Amino acid sequence: MCARDMSQVQQVALTELKEWLRKETAPLIEPMKNKGTSLLKEEEGRLNDAIESNRKILESSRREMEKKDPKTYRFSRNANKFAENLSKIMEAIKIPEHISYDSLQTFHNDLIKLIATTEQLRREAYPYITPYFIFDRRRLDATLKRLQDINNELGEFLTTQYIKAKTAEGASDMVDKLIETINQASETKNEREKVQQIEKSLQAKLQETQQEIAQVQTKAELTELLTAEERIKELRENVKHNLRYLQKPFFKLQSLAKSGDVAVPVDEVKKLGDYLSDPFEALATEEEGHPTLKDILKKLNEAISQKKLKLKSTRLRKAQEQIDRVLNKGSLNVLHKNCIEARSQKSKMLTSNAVIALQNELTQLQNQLGGMQKENEFTCSRGKALENEHQKLKEKIETQKKELERIAFQLTNKNIHVVFK
């Protein structure tokens, strides 16, 4: 690159680059193509000679077989089979319609395979044909030798002389590839722009839906429901805290009741399970004075006294203190009343037509929002992927363009700058 005179750079449009290369390289390429055409015609002629020589073996052997002479029949049959096999291989060879490095190289390789296969067939068949058809065999061997010689000449020509022509032909293919890459980049850009429009539309819909949700949530009915739910949440924690030292004893009492070691009525066993799973709901559904809880605590106390329910000393002391506060000091009276009121208030609100309608509307909006958020995530991901793909294609375009400019200099010794119109 440093050796180039960059002060004289010719701009060539990509759409005109093929024709420019053709004209500039014509003095180099045309003689090579003419020589390739000449060699190809000579090869075709020698291949036809070999086919004709093989045809004579086929005809001679067939005539000899028709005589049904016991002395020659087996030899002529072997010769006929050999010629038939060779004929199929030779006639499968395709002569190139257009002269190019690739077409000539493919033809050259096909003939190498043909000659190698023919040699194998000869080694296998000739011992079973000898001494008959000697002149036909010699004629075939001579034509195959001439075919091999001209094919070697073609191989030498491709290796030593056709290299620059090959480079020029490759440059033409590179022009097509560059145009294809540019088209891909353009399609990717257009797709990215479409995705950006979808992103904008989704963002606007998301914002609109979020505003609608906020408006519904500020309605008085839902605000009251939310306040009630917060109140229940607070009470739930209070109930849990007030019964915290009874959870393990409750669990042990439940096990004793199931095993029959402690007699507990069915309704109390059920309530005991409620206090273990949801203490707030269990207390809020008790009658005034929470009698079921007190009955459970009395049985718990009795089981502890009878040594049927064992606890560590610290845990036992705290449990007994909490049992005493509930049974004798009414420690849960106020909390019980508050739980009943909060639960009742929420139940009334949930059965209100206005609240039901607002909740349905809110659920529908939230579902819409969730769906749009997923769609937006997918769209953003698709947009980033397209952006990355477009960037890679731009880099590929630049690489292909520079390579074309380098090859053009190599072929013509002229500095060019490929431009896209």
MIGUNU-517700 format. One record per residue (C-alpha): residue number from 0; residue in one letter; x, y, z. Coordinates in nm, 3 decimals, m for minus. Layout:
[r NUM,'A',[X,Y,Z]];
...
END
This chain:
[r 0,'M',[0.000,0.000,0.000]];
[r 1,'C',[0.291,0.230,0.085]];
[r 2,'A',[0.431,0.184,m0.265]];
[r 3,'R',[0.120,0.330,m0.428]];
[r 4,'D',[0.104,0.688,m0.546]];
[r 5,'M',[m0.204,0.795,m0.351]];
[r 6,'S',[m0.203,1.139,m0.517]];
[r 7,'Q',[m0.355,0.976,m0.828]];
[r 8,'V',[m0.663,0.790,m0.718]];
[r 9,'Q',[m0.938,0.715,m0.966]];
[r 10,'Q',[m1.295,0.693,m0.841]];
[r 11,'V',[m1.492,0.403,m0.987]];
[r 12,'A',[m1.859,0.341,m0.912]];
[r 13,'L',[m1.934,m0.006,m0.784]];
[r 14,'T',[m2.198,m0.053,m1.054]];
[r 15,'E',[m1.932,0.018,m1.320]];
[r 16,'L',[m1.646,m0.172,m1.156]];
[r 17,'K',[m1.697,m0.499,m1.343]];
[r 18,'E',[m1.681,m0.328,m1.682]];
[r 19,'W',[m1.384,m0.115,m1.573]];
[r 20,'L',[m1.194,m0.427,m1.464]];
[r 21,'R',[m1.283,m0.606,m1.785]];
[r 22,'K',[m1.144,m0.325,m2.001]];
[r 23,'E',[m0.834,m0.272,m1.787]];
[r 24,'T',[m0.744,m0.640,m1.772]];
[r 25,'A',[m0.842,m0.729,m2.131]];
[r 26,'P',[m0.480,m0.717,m2.259]];
[r 27,'L',[m0.390,m0.969,m1.988]];
[r 28,'I',[m0.701,m1.181,m1.981]];
[r 29,'E',[m0.785,m1.224,m2.348]];
[r 30,'P',[m0.459,m1.403,m2.443]];
[r 31,'M',[m0.504,m1.631,m2.143]];
[r 32,'K',[m0.861,m1.713,m2.241]];
[r 33,'N',[m0.754,m1.774,m2.602]];
[r 34,'K',[m0.482,m2.011,m2.486]];
[r 35,'G',[m0.728,m2.183,m2.251]];
[r 36,'T',[m0.978,m2.218,m2.538]];
[r 37,'S',[m0.711,m2.368,m2.761]];
[r 38,'L',[m0.604,m2.620,m2.498]];
[r 39,'L',[m0.965,m2.708,m2.425]];
[r 40,'K',[m1.037,m2.776,m2.795]];
[r 41,'E',[m0.728,m2.992,m2.821]];
[r 42,'E',[m0.828,m3.185,m2.509]];
[r 43,'E',[m1.177,m3.232,m2.646]];
[r 44,'G',[m1.032,m3.370,m2.968]];
[r 45,'R',[m0.803,m3.613,m2.787]];
[r 46,'L',[m1.085,m3.721,m2.558]];
[r 47,'N',[m1.295,m3.794,m2.868]];
[r 48,'D',[m1.004,m3.994,m3.011]];
[r 49,'A',[m0.992,m4.203,m2.694]];
[r 50,'I',[m1.370,m4.252,m2.707]];
[r 51,'E',[m1.342,m4.361,m3.071]];
[r 52,'S',[m1.057,m4.605,m2.993]];
[r 53,'N',[m1.262,m4.752,m2.711]];
[r 54,'R',[m1.563,m4.779,m2.945]];
[r 55,'K',[m1.354,m4.990,m3.183]];
[r 56,'I',[m1.273,m5.234,m2.901]];
[r 57,'L',[m1.644,m5.246,m2.824]];
[r 58,'E',[m1.735,m5.322,m3.187]];
[r 59,'S',[m1.451,m5.570,m3.243]];
[r 60,'S',[m1.531,m5.761,m2.926]];
[r 61,'R',[m1.901,m5.771,m3.010]];
[r 62,'R',[m1.832,m5.913,m3.356]];
[r 63,'E',[m1.602,m6.174,m3.208]];
[r 64,'M',[m1.862,m6.270,m2.948]];
[r 65,'E',[m2.120,m6.320,m3.225]];
[r 66,'K',[m1.894,m6.587,m3.378]];
[r 67,'K',[m1.927,m6.788,m3.056]];
[r 68,'D',[m1.585,m6.939,m3.104]];
[r 69,'P',[m1.504,m7.130,m2.780]];
[r 70,'K',[m1.138,m7.025,m2.803]];
[r 71,'T',[m1.202,m6.649,m2.818]];
[r 72,'Y',[m1.546,m6.604,m2.665]];
[r 73,'R',[m1.431,m6.554,m2.306]];
[r 74,'F',[m1.159,m6.308,m2.412]];
[r 75,'S',[m1.395,m6.108,m2.635]];
[r 76,'R',[m1.657,m6.099,m2.358]];
[r 77,'N',[m1.399,m5.954,m2.117]];
[r 78,'A',[m1.291,m5.698,m2.377]];
[r 79,'N',[m1.654,m5.600,m2.439]];
[r 80,'K',[m1.723,m5.553,m2.068]];
[r 81,'F',[m1.406,m5.346,m2.029]];
[r 82,'A',[m1.502,m5.122,m2.322]];
[r 83,'E',[m1.856,m5.076,m2.194]];
[r 84,'N',[m1.734,m4.970,m1.850]];
[r 85,'L',[m1.479,m4.732,m1.998]];
[r 86,'S',[m1.737,m4.587,m2.237]];
[r 87,'K',[m1.969,m4.490,m1.948]];
[r 88,'I',[m1.685,m4.312,m1.768]];
[r 89,'M',[m1.563,m4.124,m2.076]];
[r 90,'E',[m1.906,m4.010,m2.190]];
[r 91,'A',[m1.977,m3.869,m1.840]];
[r 92,'I',[m1.703,m3.607,m1.888]];
[r 93,'K',[m1.857,m3.261,m1.944]];
[r 94,'I',[m1.682,m3.012,m2.171]];
[r 95,'P',[m1.695,m2.654,m2.024]];
[r 96,'E',[m1.918,m2.415,m2.216]];
[r 97,'H',[m1.738,m2.103,m2.084]];
[r 98,'I',[m1.369,m2.048,m2.029]];
[r 99,'S',[m1.273,m1.958,m1.674]];
[r 100,'Y',[m1.016,m2.074,m1.423]];
[r 101,'D',[m1.276,m2.270,m1.227]];
[r 102,'S',[m1.428,m2.439,m1.534]];
[r 103,'L',[m1.085,m2.534,m1.674]];
[r 104,'Q',[m0.963,m2.656,m1.332]];
[r 105,'T',[m1.275,m2.870,m1.288]];
[r 106,'F',[m1.230,m3.019,m1.637]];
[r 107,'H',[m0.859,m3.082,m1.569]];
[r 108,'N',[m0.941,m3.262,m1.241]];
[r 109,'D',[m1.215,m3.467,m1.408]];
[r 110,'L',[m0.966,m3.589,m1.669]];
[r 111,'I',[m0.711,m3.678,m1.399]];
[r 112,'K',[m0.977,m3.896,m1.237]];
[r 113,'L',[m1.072,m4.041,m1.575]];
[r 114,'I',[m0.711,m4.135,m1.655]];
[r 115,'A',[m0.659,m4.286,m1.308]];
[r 116,'T',[m0.982,m4.488,m1.335]];
[r 117,'T',[m0.893,m4.600,m1.688]];
[r 118,'E',[m0.551,m4.716,m1.570]];
[r 119,'Q',[m0.718,m4.922,m1.297]];
[r 120,'L',[m0.962,m5.078,m1.546]];
[r 121,'R',[m0.676,m5.163,m1.783]];
[r 122,'R',[m0.474,m5.332,m1.509]];
[r 123,'E',[m0.776,m5.539,m1.410]];
[r 124,'A',[m0.902,m5.627,m1.762]];
[r 125,'Y',[m0.596,m5.656,m1.995]];
[r 126,'P',[m0.462,m5.985,m1.848]];
[r 127,'Y',[m0.798,m6.147,m1.933]];
[r 128,'I',[m0.807,m6.004,m2.285]];
[r 129,'T',[m0.450,m6.083,m2.391]];
[r 130,'P',[m0.339,m6.186,m2.649]];
[r 131,'Y',[m0.645,m6.075,m2.847]];
[r 132,'F',[m0.745,m5.723,m2.968]];
[r 133,'I',[m0.381,m5.620,m2.941]];
[r 134,'F',[m0.397,m5.350,m3.212]];
[r 135,'D',[m0.720,m5.204,m3.072]];
[r 136,'R',[m0.567,m5.196,m2.725]];
[r 137,'R',[m0.251,m5.028,m2.848]];
[r 138,'R',[m0.456,m4.766,m3.031]];
[r 139,'L',[m0.654,m4.695,m2.711]];
[r 140,'D',[m0.338,m4.675,m2.500]];
[r 141,'A',[m0.185,m4.427,m2.745]];
[r 142,'T',[m0.490,m4.200,m2.746]];
[r 143,'L',[m0.506,m4.211,m2.364]];
[r 144,'K',[m0.135,m4.120,m2.348]];
[r 145,'R',[m0.192,m3.820,m2.577]];
[r 146,'L',[m0.494,m3.718,m2.366]];
[r 147,'Q',[m0.283,m3.735,m2.051]];
[r 148,'D',[m0.005,m3.528,m2.211]];
[r 149,'I',[m0.237,m3.246,m2.315]];
[r 150,'N',[m0.407,m3.256,m1.975]];
[r 151,'N',[m0.068,m3.217,m1.806]];
[r 152,'E',[m0.006,m2.917,m2.032]];
[r 153,'L',[m0.340,m2.768,m1.926]];
[r 154,'G',[m0.250,m2.820,m1.558]];
[r 155,'E',[0.085,m2.648,m1.609]];
[r 156,'F',[m0.089,m2.359,m1.787]];
[r 157,'L',[m0.339,m2.312,m1.505]];
[r 158,'T',[m0.065,m2.318,m1.243]];
[r 159,'T',[0.188,m2.087,m1.404]];
[r 160,'Q',[0.011,m1.859,m1.651]];
[r 161,'Y',[m0.359,m1.829,m1.567]];
[r 162,'I',[m0.307,m1.697,m1.212]];
[r 163,'K',[m0.370,m1.328,m1.287]];
[r 164,'A',[m0.670,m1.418,m1.500]];
[r 165,'K',[m0.798,m1.620,m1.207]];
[r 166,'T',[m0.754,m1.315,m0.981]];
[r 167,'A',[m0.948,m1.100,m1.228]];
[r 168,'E',[m1.230,m1.355,m1.244]];
[r 169,'G',[m1.235,m1.366,m0.865]];
[r 170,'A',[m1.260,m0.986,m0.854]];
[r 171,'S',[m1.576,m1.004,m1.060]];
[r 172,'D',[m1.726,m1.246,m0.808]];
[r 173,'M',[m1.616,m1.015,m0.525]];
[r 174,'V',[m1.807,m0.727,m0.685]];
[r 175,'D',[m2.123,m0.941,m0.674]];
[r 176,'K',[m2.057,m1.033,m0.310]];
[r 177,'L',[m2.003,m0.669,m0.215]];
[r 178,'I',[m2.330,m0.569,m0.384]];
[r 179,'E',[m2.503,m0.853,m0.198]];
[r 180,'T',[m2.358,m0.736,0.135]];
[r 181,'I',[m2.468,m0.377,0.066]];
[r 182,'N',[m2.821,m0.501,m0.009]];
[r 183,'Q',[m2.821,m0.703,0.314]];
[r 184,'A',[m2.708,m0.397,0.510]];
[r 185,'S',[m2.983,m0.188,0.349]];
[r 186,'E',[m3.249,m0.449,0.433]];
[r 187,'T',[m3.120,m0.473,0.790]];
[r 188,'K',[m3.130,m0.094,0.826]];
[r 189,'N',[m3.487,m0.081,0.696]];
[r 190,'E',[m3.590,m0.358,0.934]];
[r 191,'R',[m3.422,m0.176,1.223]];
[r 192,'E',[m3.614,0.144,1.138]];
[r 193,'K',[m3.941,m0.052,1.138]];
[r 194,'V',[m3.856,m0.198,1.479]];
[r 195,'Q',[m3.776,0.151,1.609]];
[r 196,'Q',[m4.121,0.269,1.503]];
[r 197,'I',[m4.277,m0.028,1.683]];
[r 198,'E',[m4.069,0.057,1.992]];
[r 199,'K',[m4.195,0.417,1.987]];
[r 200,'S',[m4.555,0.303,1.950]];
[r 201,'L',[m4.516,0.052,2.234]];
[r 202,'Q',[m4.354,0.310,2.462]];
[r 203,'A',[m4.647,0.545,2.404]];
[r 204,'K',[m4.900,0.266,2.476]];
[r 205,'L',[m4.708,0.160,2.787]];
[r 206,'Q',[m4.710,0.515,2.922]];
[r 207,'E',[m5.079,0.554,2.844]];
[r 208,'T',[m5.168,0.223,3.016]];
[r 209,'Q',[m4.958,0.310,3.323]];
[r 210,'Q',[m5.144,0.641,3.350]];
[r 211,'E',[m5.478,0.460,3.325]];
[r 212,'I',[m5.372,0.218,3.600]];
[r 213,'A',[m5.266,0.509,3.821]];
[r 214,'Q',[m5.602,0.679,3.765]];
[r 215,'V',[m5.794,0.363,3.860]];
[r 216,'Q',[m5.578,0.307,4.167]];
[r 217,'T',[m5.653,0.659,4.295]];
[r 218,'K',[m6.030,0.597,4.294]];
[r 219,'A',[m6.172,0.629,4.648]];
[r 220,'E',[m6.312,0.276,4.655]];
[r 221,'L',[m5.977,0.115,4.572]];
[r 222,'T',[m5.791,0.351,4.803]];
[r 223,'E',[m6.014,0.237,5.090]];
[r 224,'L',[m5.961,m0.128,4.991]];
[r 225,'L',[m5.586,m0.074,4.980]];
[r 226,'T',[m5.600,0.089,5.325]];
[r 227,'A',[m5.796,m0.208,5.457]];
[r 228,'E',[m5.545,m0.450,5.308]];
[r 229,'E',[m5.258,m0.260,5.466]];
[r 230,'R',[m5.443,m0.270,5.799]];
[r 231,'I',[m5.488,m0.647,5.768]];
[r 232,'K',[m5.123,m0.686,5.680]];
[r 233,'E',[m5.028,m0.499,5.997]];
[r 234,'L',[m5.273,m0.703,6.208]];
[r 235,'R',[m5.145,m1.025,6.054]];
[r 236,'E',[m4.797,m0.942,6.181]];
[r 237,'N',[m4.936,m0.854,6.526]];
[r 238,'V',[m5.122,m1.185,6.556]];
[r 239,'K',[m4.815,m1.374,6.447]];
[r 240,'H',[m4.605,m1.186,6.700]];
[r 241,'N',[m4.851,m1.244,6.986]];
[r 242,'L',[m4.865,m1.616,6.917]];
[r 243,'R',[m4.499,m1.662,6.827]];
[r 244,'Y',[m4.413,m1.878,7.130]];
[r 245,'L',[m4.711,m2.105,7.067]];
[r 246,'Q',[m4.628,m2.219,6.714]];
[r 247,'K',[m4.407,m2.511,6.815]];
[r 248,'P',[m4.639,m2.620,7.100]];
[r 249,'F',[m4.935,m2.604,6.857]];
[r 250,'F',[m4.746,m2.827,6.614]];
[r 251,'K',[m4.665,m3.080,6.889]];
[r 252,'L',[m5.026,m3.074,7.015]];
[r 253,'Q',[m5.149,m3.138,6.660]];
[r 254,'S',[m4.926,m3.445,6.638]];
[r 255,'L',[m5.048,m3.572,6.979]];
[r 256,'A',[m5.411,m3.523,6.873]];
[r 257,'K',[m5.356,m3.720,6.551]];
[r 258,'S',[m5.187,m4.004,6.740]];
[r 259,'G',[m5.465,m4.009,7.004]];
[r 260,'D',[m5.232,m3.931,7.295]];
[r 261,'V',[m5.434,m3.616,7.370]];
[r 262,'A',[m5.810,m3.595,7.316]];
[r 263,'V',[m5.897,m3.293,7.101]];
[r 264,'P',[m6.240,m3.247,6.934]];
[r 265,'V',[m6.246,m3.242,6.555]];
[r 266,'D',[m6.346,m2.874,6.531]];
[r 267,'E',[m6.057,m2.778,6.757]];
[r 268,'V',[m5.811,m2.992,6.557]];
[r 269,'K',[m5.923,m2.807,6.244]];
[r 270,'K',[m5.888,m2.469,6.418]];
[r 271,'L',[m5.547,m2.571,6.547]];
[r 272,'G',[m5.441,m2.633,6.188]];
[r 273,'D',[m5.575,m2.286,6.095]];
[r 274,'Y',[m5.365,m2.124,6.369]];
[r 275,'L',[m5.058,m2.298,6.229]];
[r 276,'S',[m5.123,m2.205,5.865]];
[r 277,'D',[m5.282,m1.857,5.896]];
[r 278,'P',[m5.301,m1.720,6.255]];
[r 279,'F',[m5.477,m1.397,6.147]];
[r 280,'E',[m5.758,m1.576,5.961]];
[r 281,'A',[m5.797,m1.824,6.246]];
[r 282,'L',[m5.832,m1.548,6.508]];
[r 283,'A',[m6.051,m1.322,6.290]];
[r 284,'T',[m6.305,m1.604,6.242]];
[r 285,'E',[m6.331,m1.682,6.614]];
[r 286,'E',[m6.644,m1.591,6.806]];
[r 287,'E',[m6.632,m1.317,7.069]];
[r 288,'G',[m6.383,m1.403,7.340]];
[r 289,'H',[m6.207,m1.649,7.101]];
[r 290,'P',[m6.336,m1.955,7.292]];
[r 291,'T',[m6.190,m2.216,7.057]];
[r 292,'L',[m5.841,m2.075,7.099]];
[r 293,'K',[m5.885,m2.076,7.477]];
[r 294,'D',[m6.002,m2.440,7.471]];
[r 295,'I',[m5.698,m2.532,7.264]];
[r 296,'L',[m5.469,m2.348,7.507]];
[r 297,'K',[m5.626,m2.527,7.804]];
[r 298,'K',[m5.560,m2.866,7.642]];
[r 299,'L',[m5.210,m2.749,7.561]];
[r 300,'N',[m5.156,m2.652,7.927]];
[r 301,'E',[m5.293,m2.985,8.042]];
[r 302,'A',[m5.066,m3.178,7.802]];
[r 303,'I',[m4.767,m2.985,7.934]];
[r 304,'S',[m4.867,m3.057,8.294]];
[r 305,'Q',[m4.903,m3.428,8.219]];
[r 306,'K',[m4.557,m3.430,8.057]];
[r 307,'K',[m4.712,m3.545,7.728]];
[r 308,'L',[m4.584,m3.235,7.551]];
[r 309,'K',[m4.218,m3.164,7.612]];
[r 310,'L',[m4.033,m2.841,7.537]];
[r 311,'K',[m3.697,m2.694,7.626]];
[r 312,'S',[m3.709,m2.496,7.950]];
[r 313,'T',[m3.678,m2.150,7.793]];
[r 314,'R',[m3.930,m2.227,7.520]];
[r 315,'L',[m4.163,m2.386,7.778]];
[r 316,'R',[m4.149,m2.085,8.007]];
[r 317,'K',[m4.229,m1.840,7.726]];
[r 318,'A',[m4.513,m2.059,7.600]];
[r 319,'Q',[m4.669,m2.083,7.947]];
[r 320,'E',[m4.641,m1.706,7.992]];
[r 321,'Q',[m4.816,m1.647,7.662]];
[r 322,'I',[m5.088,m1.902,7.749]];
[r 323,'D',[m5.144,m1.725,8.081]];
[r 324,'R',[m5.173,m1.383,7.915]];
[r 325,'V',[m5.438,m1.510,7.672]];
[r 326,'L',[m5.641,m1.716,7.923]];
[r 327,'N',[m5.620,m1.493,8.230]];
[r 328,'K',[m5.528,m1.143,8.117]];
[r 329,'G',[m5.722,m1.103,7.788]];
[r 330,'S',[m5.409,m1.011,7.594]];
[r 331,'L',[m5.577,m1.083,7.259]];
[r 332,'N',[m5.915,m0.915,7.325]];
[r 333,'V',[m5.843,m0.587,7.149]];
[r 334,'L',[m5.643,m0.753,6.872]];
[r 335,'H',[m5.922,m1.006,6.816]];
[r 336,'K',[m6.180,m0.728,6.784]];
[r 337,'N',[m5.960,m0.533,6.541]];
[r 338,'C',[m5.905,m0.843,6.328]];
[r 339,'I',[m6.279,m0.909,6.302]];
[r 340,'E',[m6.350,m0.547,6.207]];
[r 341,'A',[m6.072,m0.529,5.946]];
[r 342,'R',[m6.172,m0.859,5.789]];
[r 343,'S',[m6.539,m0.758,5.782]];
[r 344,'Q',[m6.457,m0.421,5.628]];
[r 345,'K',[m6.251,m0.582,5.352]];
[r 346,'S',[m6.523,m0.841,5.282]];
[r 347,'K',[m6.786,m0.568,5.241]];
[r 348,'M',[m6.559,m0.375,5.004]];
[r 349,'L',[m6.486,m0.686,4.797]];
[r 350,'T',[m6.858,m0.745,4.745]];
[r 351,'S',[m6.920,m0.384,4.643]];
[r 352,'N',[m7.020,m0.355,4.277]];
[r 353,'A',[m6.805,m0.044,4.239]];
[r 354,'V',[m6.497,m0.216,4.379]];
[r 355,'I',[m6.557,m0.531,4.172]];
[r 356,'A',[m6.583,m0.321,3.856]];
[r 357,'L',[m6.268,m0.126,3.943]];
[r 358,'Q',[m6.078,m0.444,4.026]];
[r 359,'N',[m6.179,m0.603,3.696]];
[r 360,'E',[m6.072,m0.291,3.512]];
[r 361,'L',[m5.744,m0.280,3.704]];
[r 362,'T',[m5.675,m0.650,3.635]];
[r 363,'Q',[m5.745,m0.604,3.265]];
[r 364,'L',[m5.514,m0.302,3.247]];
[r 365,'Q',[m5.239,m0.481,3.438]];
[r 366,'N',[m5.265,m0.782,3.206]];
[r 367,'Q',[m5.243,m0.549,2.907]];
[r 368,'L',[m4.943,m0.379,3.062]];
[r 369,'G',[m4.770,m0.714,3.125]];
[r 370,'G',[m4.828,m0.823,2.767]];
[r 371,'M',[m4.697,m0.495,2.628]];
[r 372,'Q',[m4.391,m0.508,2.854]];
[r 373,'K',[m4.302,m0.855,2.722]];
[r 374,'E',[m4.358,m0.738,2.365]];
[r 375,'N',[m4.144,m0.432,2.435]];
[r 376,'E',[m3.863,m0.647,2.577]];
[r 377,'F',[m3.869,m0.868,2.268]];
[r 378,'T',[m3.878,m0.566,2.037]];
[r 379,'C',[m3.585,m0.400,2.216]];
[r 380,'S',[m3.387,m0.725,2.196]];
[r 381,'R',[m3.468,m0.757,1.825]];
[r 382,'G',[m3.365,m0.396,1.770]];
[r 383,'K',[m3.027,m0.449,1.938]];
[r 384,'A',[m2.967,m0.765,1.735]];
[r 385,'L',[m3.045,m0.579,1.411]];
[r 386,'E',[m2.819,m0.291,1.515]];
[r 387,'N',[m2.532,m0.534,1.582]];
[r 388,'E',[m2.597,m0.713,1.254]];
[r 389,'H',[m2.600,m0.382,1.063]];
[r 390,'Q',[m2.271,m0.276,1.223]];
[r 391,'K',[m2.107,m0.607,1.128]];
[r 392,'L',[m2.233,m0.573,0.770]];
[r 393,'K',[m2.090,m0.219,0.749]];
[r 394,'E',[m1.754,m0.351,0.863]];
[r 395,'K',[m1.779,m0.635,0.612]];
[r 396,'I',[m1.858,m0.386,0.334]];
[r 397,'E',[m1.550,m0.182,0.420]];
[r 398,'T',[m1.331,m0.495,0.426]];
[r 399,'Q',[m1.464,m0.618,0.090]];
[r 400,'K',[m1.426,m0.271,m0.062]];
[r 401,'K',[m1.061,m0.241,0.046]];
[r 402,'E',[m0.987,m0.590,m0.082]];
[r 403,'L',[m1.137,m0.501,m0.421]];
[r 404,'E',[m0.926,m0.185,m0.437]];
[r 405,'R',[m0.615,m0.387,m0.348]];
[r 406,'I',[m0.686,m0.649,m0.617]];
[r 407,'A',[m0.758,m0.377,m0.874]];
[r 408,'F',[m0.414,m0.226,m0.804]];
[r 409,'Q',[m0.254,m0.571,m0.825]];
[r 410,'L',[m0.414,m0.633,m1.166]];
[r 411,'T',[m0.385,m0.287,m1.324]];
[r 412,'N',[m0.124,m0.102,m1.118]];
[r 413,'K',[m0.382,0.176,m1.078]];
[r 414,'N',[m0.512,0.321,m0.752]];
[r 415,'I',[m0.890,0.326,m0.743]];
[r 416,'H',[m1.147,0.427,m0.487]];
[r 417,'V',[m1.473,0.230,m0.511]];
[r 418,'V',[m1.772,0.456,m0.454]];
[r 419,'F',[m2.134,0.363,m0.392]];
[r 420,'K',[m2.398,0.559,m0.580]];
END
